[in-house]
Amino acid sequence: MVETINGTTGAVQTQETHTNSLTYEDQVVKKIAGIATSEISGILSMSGGFISDLTDKFRSNGDITKGIDAEVGEKQVALDLKVICEYGKNIPEIFQQTISKVKKQIKDMTGLDVVEINMHVDDVMTRKEFDANNNSKAEEKTPAKPVNNDRVQ
C-alpha cells in the first residue's frame, strides 16, 4: 500500500498495489507438448510406460497427454516424453525436430521457456506393424452386435 499526502488539503490518499500473475496447470503444458509431438513425422505414438499400454495411442483417440510428464514453474518448463518411433527413421533427427517444435509451441502459447526435454524411446515399429496393432485393439474394443432372436414370423 502506498500513501501520498496532498499538500493543499493535507488529506491522505491510499493507493493499493496489485500483483498480477498468470499460471498454467501442468495438464495445459502437457497437452501443448502432446499436440506438437503428434505433428512430428517419425513419432508413431506416445506410450504410457507399460508394455501392455503401448497400443493405447493418442493418435487413436486416446489421452493426448499420455507418455508426457511436465514440471511447470513460474517461468520455465521441463518435459519427459515416452515415444514409439517409426522403424527406419533417424531418431536423433526426430528428437531435434521434437525439441524445436515443442519449445516453439510452448513459448508462443504460454511465454514459458522449455529448459529441458528428455525423450525416451519405448519401442520401434514399422508403420504396418503399428497400424495392425491399432486395428486389432480397435476390434477388441468394438462390442459385438446383439443377436435378436425374437423374430416375428
N, C-alpha and C positions, 0 to 999 in steps of 0.2 A: 504494500500500500504506500502511495506517495502522497505527501501532504504539501500543499503550496499555500502561501499566505498572500491574499490580495491586499496590496499596500494601501489602497484608498479607504477600504471599509474595515480592514482588519479581520475579515471573515476567513475561515479555514475551509478550503475545498479539498475534498478527498477524492483521489483517483485510484481505482483498483487496477492492478497489473494482472493480466491473464496470460497463462502459458498455454499455447495451442499445441496439440500433438496429433500425429497420425500414426496408427499402428495397424499391423496385419496379423491375422490368425495364421498359424503355421500352415493350415489347410489351404489358404489362398495362394501362398507361395508354392506349395507342392502342386497345386492344380496348374498354375502357370508353367512350372517346370515340366509337368506331365504333358501338357498340350504341346509345348515347344519340342520336347523329346519325340513325341509321336510324329512330328514332321521331318525327322531325320531319316534319310534313306540308309538302310542297313541295320536299323534297330527294328526288330520284328515285334518286340513287346517288352513290357516291364514285367518283373516277376516279384512274387511275394516272399521269396526266401525259402519256401519249402518245395521239394521236388514235385509233390502232388499238386501244387498250385501253379506249376509252370504253364499250363494250358489255360488258366483263367486270365485272359489277356485284356488289357484295357481297350485294345482295338476291337474287341469282341463284346462291346457294351458292358465291360466290367468297370471297376473303380479306376479312374484315370490317375489317381494318386498312389495306387498300389506300387510297391517297389521304390518309393521315394521317401526319404527321411530328410527333414529340414530343421535346422536350428536358426530361428529368426530373432535377430536382435533389433535394436532401435535403428541401426544404420547398415547392418551387414547380415548376410545370409551364408550358411554353409549347407551343402547338399550332399547326400549319398544316394546314388542311383543303382538299382539292380536291374540288369537288362538281359535280354536274349537277342543275340546278333545273328545276322544272316550269314550262312556259310559262304566263303569265297570273297567276302568284303574285307577291306582294310580297316581293322578295328581301331588302331591308333588314329587314323584319319576320322573315323566316326566319332571317336572321343573328342577330338579337336573341334569338329563341327558342333557337337553337343555343347561343349563349353561355350563356344561363341554364341550359339542360338539362345541357350538358356540365360546366360549373363545379360545379353541384349534385351530379351523379353522382360526379365525381372527388373532390370534397371529402368527400361522405358515405362513400364506399368506402375512400378512402386517407388522408384528412386533409390532402392536399396542396392548396395554393392554386394555382388557374389564374390566372396573371398576364397571359397574352396568348393570344388566339385570332385567327388570321388565316384568313379563308375566301376562297379563290379559286374563282370560278365558271368552270368549263371549258366548259360548254355549257348550253343551254336547250332542252328538248324538250317536246312535248306528251305527255300520258300515252299516247296512241295510238301516237305515233312511238316512244316508249320501249319499250312492250310489243312492238311489231313488231320492233324491233331485238333484243330479248331472245329472241323466238320464233325469229327467223332464226338467231341464234347457237346456240340450243339445238338446232335442226335440224342445223346444221353439225357439232356435237359428237356427235350420236347416230350410232353406227355402223350401217351398213346390215345387215339380217339376211342371213346367208349362205343361198345357194340350195343346196338339197340335190338334186343330180342323180342320186343313187344310189337311185332308187326301185325297190322290189321289185315285179315285175309277175307 
